[in-house]
Amino acid sequence: MAAKKTVLQLSVHDEKIRKKAFVTVSRSPGVTSITMDDKTGKMTVVGEVDVPVLVMKLRKLCNAEIVSVEVVKPPEKKPEPAKPAPAKPAPAKPAEIVAFPVTHMNYPYQYQTSYPSSYYQPYGNSRVVVEEPNACVLM
């Protein structure tokens, strides 16, 4: 369904009825814009609207007649000049792996505060370091 420009003649004599007419038209689906000339009583509705349904709703408030219905052509867009392509960012470097040597293992049963995510193996001087910082160890 194409957008339509509909001109309606309304017999509005009161501000309260005028506001109700605006609310009624604005609540109908597909309405793009609404304008009203208070001197002549003409309301212009633009959008993909079912005009007979709109008039039927307005006739419950005041006397409403269809003056004209026109198909609105969308404005032609001018082609924009081509913009130069932005420079490509440098590819991301792979993550570096950092290994910490275990050189301070003097006492095998000593609590090591430097590795909070590690645990002690009781056999020999071996240590397992968990890669995940939030790992849970059950013993």
Order of alpha helices (4+ residues) and beta strands (2+ residues): beta-alpha-beta-beta-alpha-beta-beta-beta
